[in-house]
Amino acid sequence: MKIIKDEKYIQRNGRIGNWLSLAAVVVLGIGMYISLARKEMFIYALIALVIGFVMTQIGMYLGNRYGRRPRPDEKLDAGLKGLTGDYSLYHYTTPASHLLVGPAGLWLLMPYHQRGQVVFSKNRWRMRGGGFMQSYMRIFGQEGLGRPDVEMDRETAGLKKYLAKQMDESEIPEIRPLLIFTSDEVEIDSEGATTPAIKVKQLKDFIRQKAKEKPIGSLQLTTVKAALPED
């Protein structure tokens, strides 16, 4: 399997995440000081605390994706290790953050590191259970699940637009999203979901099984790869 990734992009965002997290601590500290020592300036303390919280969330978002090791791209690399050379895995080099192209077709790989219970309910992916401590960790200890459905629609549309500039639109194969949870401490209930959701340790077998369905021909695969970055 060939792996193509934008290392400069990853390193830059990782540094931004680290600096934002450090700056957030300072801003939150200032807010706490004002709230305790200068109570007449409470409104400024509140503003500082809100700004610090937002900075913390952004720093956590960037840190989880680009700073923490192993990073999501590295976990996907490990999960797919052993696939044949006719597969190519693209990280941050196309409108899709993680794109796998090969005999199994085109797959948008969407990694999440959430722990706990992930369920598909009322047409949305949600985190459930765990009581107070789990709820606390969702706010301060781990990134929220967000809206995978919105993210996959955005990446699919962006990738289609990108490919349409490089090849005939009628030749673009189906682009399929796949939710991948990289923590072993997760339970997945995907009943009713149209998008599959699996653990990273199941990823390679899942892709191999999809390849047996022959969703893409060799000529079409060559055309798609020619439209994508080589390095």
N, C-alpha and C positions, 0 to 999 in steps of 0.2 A: 504494500500500500504506500502510495506517495502522499506525503503531508506537506501542504503549503500553508504557511502562516506569516502574518505581519508582526514580526517580533518588535519592531520599533513602536508600533501602535500599542502593543501589549505593555511594553515597559513604560511608555509615556503615561498611559492611563493608570498604571500601578503607582507611579510616583505621585500623580495628582490625587489619587485616593488616599495615599499615606499623608500627604500634606494637609488635605482637607480634614482628615480625622484628627490630626494634631491641632489644627486651628480650631476645630470644634470644641476640643477640650478647653482651650484658652477662652473661647467665647462663653462656654457654659460656666466656667469658673468666674468670669467677670460678672455674669448674670447672677450667680449665687452670692457673690460678694456684695453686689448692689442691693440685692433683696434683703440681706442681713444687716449691712452696715449703713445703708442709705435708703431707708424705707420710704422717704419722701419721693424717691426716684423709682418707685416700683414699676411704673410703666416701661422705663428703660430696661429694667431687669427682665421684665416679661418679654420684651422684644429680643433681648440678647439670648434668652433661653429658647425662644422659638427659632431664631436663626441658628443657634448652636445645634438644636435637634435636627433641623433640615440638613445642615452640613454633615452631621453624624450619619444620617441616612444615605446621603450621596456618597460619602466616604466609604461606608459599608458596602454600597452597591459596587463601586469601582474596585474596592479592595477584594471583595469576594470573587470578582471576575478576572482581575488582572494582577492582583498582588499576592493573595494567599496561595501557598504551594501545598499539594499540587493544585494547579489552576484547573478550571473546567475543561479547557482545551487539552491539557495533559491527561486528565482522566478519560476523556474521549479517545485520545491516542492509545492509551493503555487498554481501554475496553475493546478497541477494534484491532489491536495488534494481532497479526497472523492472517489478516485478509490478503487475498492475492494482489498482485501488482496492477491489475486492471481497475483497482479502486483508487480514487483520489479524495483526500480530505482537506477541505479549505477552511482555515480559521481567519476571520476578519479580513479577507481579501475580496469578498463579494458583498452585496447587500444583505446576505444571510450571514450571521455571525459564525455559524458552524454548518458547513454543507458537505455531505458525502455524495459522491458521484461514482457509480459503478454498475455492474450487472444487476444490482437490486434496484436501480433507478436513481432518482434524485430525492434525497432526504434532507430536510431541515432538522438538524439535531439541536434540541433545546434543553440544555442541562440545567438542573436545579439541585441545590444542596440542602433543601429543607429536610428536617427530621420530624417525625411524628406521623400523623395520619393525613393522607392526601386523598380527597374524595371528589368525584364529579357529581355535582348536585345542582339542579335548576339551571342547567346549561352553563355552569361555571365550575372551574377548579377551585377548591377551597381547602384550607387547613382546619382540622377539627381535633377536639379532645385535648387532653394534657393538663387541664385545670389552670390554676392561676400562674404557676411557674412557667408552663409552656406558653401561655399568653404573653407573659413578661418577656420571654426569650424571643418571641416573634417581633416584638417592638424594638428591643435593645440588643438582643444577642444574635439574631440571624435575619437575613433579608426576607421580606415578605414574598409570598408567592406571586402577587401581582395578577395580571390578566394574560395568561399564556395564549388564550384565543385571539386577543387583540395583537399580541406580539407576532404570532405565527401568520396572521393575515397580512400584517405590515411587511414582514420579511418575504412572504410569498409574492406579494405584489411587486416589491422592489426587485426581487430576483427575476421575475418574468419580464419586467421592463428592461432590466440590464441585458438579459439574454436576447430580447427582441432587437436590440441595437447591433447584436453580433451575428444573428442568424435569423432565418425565416421563422416568423411566429408560429406557423403551423407545424414546425419541426420541434418545438419545445415540448418535451415530455411532461407528464404529470409531476408536480412538485408536492411531495408528501411530508408533513411535519411529524416529528416523533418526540414526545416528552421523555426525558431521561433523568432519573433521580440518582445522584451520585453517592448519597449516604446509605449505608447499610441500615441505619436506624429510621427507616421509613416504611410505612404500610400504604399501599396504593389500592384504592377502590375506584376503578375506571368504568364501572357498569354504566352503560348509556352513552359513553363518550365516543365520538366518531374518530378522535385522534388517539392512537395507542400511547400508553404510558408504561414504561418499564424501568427496572433498575439497570445501572450501567453494566453489571456483571452478566446481564441477559442480552446485551446489545449485539455482540458478534453473532450469536446463534440466531437472533431475530433477523439480522441482515442476510445471513446465509439462507435462511428459510425463504425470505422474500425474493432472493435471487432465483430460487427454484421456480418461481412463478413466471419468470422471464418477462418482466415488465418493460424492458428496453432492448432494442436490437443493437448489435455491435456497430453498425454504421451510424445510428442515431447517437450512440454513446460517444463515438469519435467526434461527431459534429458538436456535441455539447462541450466536450473537453477542450476543443479548439477555440471555443468562445470564452473560456475561463482563463484566469491568470495561470502562468506556468510556474511562477516563483514569487 
